[in-house]
Amino acid sequence: MAEKLKARIENSLTVLLVSDFEKSKKYYEEALGCEVNEFWAIRDNFGLGFKLIQAQDPGDVRPNKGTWNTYAYVQTHEELDALYEEFKSSDAIIVSEPVVTEHDWGAWKDFAVQDLDGYVIGFGSGKK
């Protein structure tokens, strides 16, 4: 009997309704270092991915209140620091500076940026 194929998801995209598609494309490319086209804004071979869609009504643009809209993991604190410095130097909107939180298993470090519509993207890394 043949073994049943188990499907594997390679990556996913966060869908964001934006108020100005062209301005959003420019921000994701210039400030966040994404490869941007009419289909997506991706970074690091789909390690981070968004589907930007022009909202028909400004009221449709609704970032989460008090939390992230997307959260991405980075392998090491050093890579996280490098990413933070890259975003800072490219004028990304930093809404949360890097913070280290101690846990019984080790340390978690994260920071967050925001796009032009207020969507918050968190970045974090753990260290044992």
Buried (B, 14 or more C-beta within 10 A) or exposed (E): EEEEEEEEEEEEBBEBBBBBBEEBBEBBBEBBBBBBEEEBBBBEEEEBBBBBEEBEEEEEBEBEEEEBBBBBEBEEBEEBBEBBEEBBEEEBBBBBEBEEEEEEEEEBBBBBBBBBBBBBBBBBBBEE
